[in-house]
Amino acid sequence: MSWKRSVRILWLCNFMVSAGMTMVIPFLSLLLWEMGVTEHHALSIWTGLVFSATFLSAAIMAPVWGVFADKYGQRANLIRAGIGTGLITGCMAFAHSPTALLVLRFLVGFFSGFITVSFSYLARVVPKSHSGEALGTLQTGSIAGNIIGPLIGGALSDWFGFRPVFLVTGLCILATLLPVIFCLEKDPVARQTKENQASFKEVFEHRMLVLFVATFLVQIAVLGVNSMMTIFVQSLVGHSSNLAFLSGLASSITGIATMIGTPYLGKLGDRIGQEKMLPMLLVLSGLLALPQVWTDHIYELYVWRFLQGLVVGGVWPAIQALINVQSPRRIQGRVFGVTASSRFLGNLAGPTAAGAIAGLCSTTYIFALSGLLLVATGILVGYAHRSAPNTARGEMKEKLVAWMHRLHSRH
């Protein structure tokens, strides 16, 4: 099968999954209100718990599903994620208490990860020389779903109520199983023997730790800003009647810019090398975030969000492409599993850190945190990859000395 056809199939699947999962986001707090959580402080706590529960369980299970992928392949992992996520999400339509909803949101995290697994699958079947282009294109599918999903979910909840939206979401996710099962080929699985057994110890020995840390910090920087966008927009426009639209537009503009820039950045990374591309993208994204600290007009914010979106969307595909190149095939499932876990933990930590900063200082300082984190991560990744060749030369020298010693001992 052509790898471009695999990209198109997974693009559609990612769009459907992202749109489905984000349909329920706009009304989670309203549903909790309908269930009887009417006190403001309690509603805030329950909304945060219900929203975050999925990320926590997903972070726990991601490495486990990585082991599963090393044994059975990422295509089987996609089917597993689609069945579990679709069925449990549909069951949320029948939750009649905050506790039941919280438990189901926690359970769905155990089976989630369809989008991150799709990146892993594509990295296995796409030629390494085109991995940046393919992963960048795939990224736009989930972004498009994130933009469209809340709009569809809001409209459906207005027309039919909150609970039917969970059923629609579950059906959307289950529908992705059809192209995965009937249109995608099984990805190759490296044969493991006693002498060539994969382990998590080996995962951290292949210079992956820096990329895991980078994934975690990038998610904090991005999700922290997104979680506080409505509050920041309110500080610019006051109690406007269309506050939800204006804050949603700020997020949508970034998503649209990301869809425009990501495929081109992926191609450029394939041409010049992802190890050079990733630090540049991180530093530039951070520098474009810092001016938002001093933004005092909504349209000025839109401009900076658009410019940053053109750049930051290339970061995740670049990380995935580097992981694909640097990790041996027999442990790639484990490596991508730990990467996904790092991403989910960043999703948890980002809103928490942003809320703490907004409470102690001001909402504007969230952009400072985001910018500085991105710049620091870019410097860290650049330094790690610049020192990597020296390490490789050292290893080569040690092997040469050992070979000369064996040759000398024979004679």
Stockholm file with secondary structure:
# STOCKHOLM 1.0

chainA/1-411         MSWKRSVRILWLCNFMVSAGMTMVIPFLSLLLWEMGVTEHHALSIWTGLVFSATFLSAAIMAPVWGVFADKYGQRANLIRAGIGTGLITGCMAFAHSPTALLVLRFLVGFFSGFITVSFSYLARVVPKSHSGEALGTLQTGSIAGNIIGPLIGGALSDWFGFRPVFLVTGLCILATLLPVIFCLEKDPVARQTKENQASFKEVFEHRMLVLFVATFLVQIAVLGVNSMMTIFVQSLVGHSSNLAFLSGLASSITGIATMIGTPYLGKLGDRIGQEKMLPMLLVLSGLLALPQVWTDHIYELYVWRFLQGLVVGGVWPAIQALINVQSPRRIQGRVFGVTASSRFLGNLAGPTAAGAIAGLCSTTYIFALSGLLLVATGILVGYAHRSAPNTARGEMKEKLVAWMHRLHSRH
#=GR chainA/1-411 SS CCHHHHHHHHHHHHHHHHHHHHHTGGGHHHHHHHTTCCSHHHHHHHHHHHHHHHHHHHHHHHHHHHHHHHHHCHHHHHHHHHHHHHHHHHHGGGCCSHHHHHHHHHHHHHHCCHHHHHHHHHHHHSCGGGHHHHHHHHHHHHHHHHHHHHHHHHHHHHHHCSHHHHHHHHHHHHHTHHHHHHHSCCCCCCCCCSTTCCCHHHHTTSSCHHHHHHHHHHHHHHHHHHHTHHHHHHHHHCSCTTHHHHHHHHHHHHHHHHHHHHHHHHHHHHHHCHHHHHHHHHHHHHHHHGGGGGCCSHHHHHHHHHHHHHHHTTHHHHHHHHHHHHSCGGGHHHHHHHHHHHHHHHHHHHHHHHHHHHHHSCTTHHHHHHHHHHHHHHHHHHHHHHHHHHHHHHHHHHHHHHHHHHHHHHC
#=GC SS_cons         CCHHHHHHHHHHHHHHHHHHHHHTGGGHHHHHHHTTCCSHHHHHHHHHHHHHHHHHHHHHHHHHHHHHHHHHCHHHHHHHHHHHHHHHHHHGGGCCSHHHHHHHHHHHHHHCCHHHHHHHHHHHHSCGGGHHHHHHHHHHHHHHHHHHHHHHHHHHHHHHCSHHHHHHHHHHHHHTHHHHHHHSCCCCCCCCCSTTCCCHHHHTTSSCHHHHHHHHHHHHHHHHHHHTHHHHHHHHHCSCTTHHHHHHHHHHHHHHHHHHHHHHHHHHHHHHCHHHHHHHHHHHHHHHHGGGGGCCSHHHHHHHHHHHHHHHTTHHHHHHHHHHHHSCGGGHHHHHHHHHHHHHHHHHHHHHHHHHHHHHSCTTHHHHHHHHHHHHHHHHHHHHHHHHHHHHHHHHHHHHHHHHHHHHHHC
//
